[in-house]
Amino acid sequence: AGFEVIGPTGDVEQAMKLLDQHDCSLAILDIKLRDGETSARIAERLQETGIPFFVVSGYLSDAQPAIFNGAQSIAKPIGARSLVNAVQGALS
């Protein structure tokens, strides 16, 4: 679809390094990462720096970290066309 992708990564530290090294217009986050981590710290940084994000996860529930409350969320599995449409919508 013509987007430049700077990931993916499955851990917080690597995601933070990618954000340090690249300009980012939008992030797509999964809530649950490896070893029981969540992407909440990444979401907090994105929010602090004004980078929009949305969640694509199989873990959408009331028990998710509060930073994700109100974020656009799409449940897995998601098709490629739906994902592209969501990205285009978030960037417009």
RAFENBEL-V820433 format. One record per run of one state. SS is the DSSP state (a for helix, b for strand, c for the rest). FROM is the first residue (numbers start at 1). LEN is the number of residues. If there is no record, write none. Layout:
ss = (SS	SS)
from = (FROM	FROM)
len = (LEN	LEN)
This chain:
ss = (c	a	c	b	c	b	c	a	c	b	c	a	c	b	c	a	c	b	c	a	c)
from = (1	12	22	26	30	32	33	34	37	38	39	40	50	52	58	66	69	73	76	80	92)
len = (11	10	4	4	2	1	1	3	1	1	1	10	2	6	8	3	4	3	4	12	1)
